[in-house]
Amino acid sequence: SVCLSVCLSVSPMACVFFLHLRRITGLTFPPFFQRHVFSALSQITKHNQDLAELVVEAELFPYVLSCLKDEDDYVKKNVATLIREVCRHNGELSKLVVNNGGVGALIDFIGVTHDSTRLPAVMAIGFIAGHSEVAASTIIKAKGAIQLTLLLGPSEGEGDMVKSSACWGLGQIGRHSPQHAQDVAEAGASTIIKAKGAIQLTLLLGPSEGEGDMVKSSACWGLGQIGRHSPQHAQDVAEADAFPNLLSCCLEGSTEDLQIKAKK
């Protein structure tokens, strides 16, 4: 399997060939083989925009989105990682994913997977949202802000990386305009959790939550993206009772990053 991974890494077209062969013929390859194919493509894609475009131009989308429903968790995670690496480079590559139904597929994937498996999908949503207002609006309409807010709930049992990425993703959605920020602040109002998005971010800062500083830093940044647009948005953050916890993070935060983001 190591030799296979090396071969696929040096020949992205070999990866593409096997994926198209599977799509056209319906052949079933062993899970370990598919893991290496998607892993190799994501490793190629991550380095720069030109390599990402090389992979995308092989017309893998929308086919790869269907692989998010594969039975093997590692295959699904590697597919999500590939999508994340495509989306991180620029708005045009993200737009291709969005136009092929990628937002809905990623949000559905986040909803049915857990912890580290869904982490790359959460980050992909953040990258997509950060590139443009339109993309962020697409995520909101697909209930992506609500899905990210759900990850912050105490019942989810998510690790620090997932919660931190969800906070960052909410900030990426909310930073574009007052309306985007309002949508994030109200995310979760109609779901099984009663707390709205701004309140949920605030709860992560409390000492009783036991969250790591990485999560708290991301929550501070997310609240800042909501509150910066207007006095009314700042008021929404204030009404979420954020200031006592922000002050505590500012004065007593154990890392410089947390202190700086709490001050901002």
Disulfide bonds with the S-S distance in Angstrom:
none
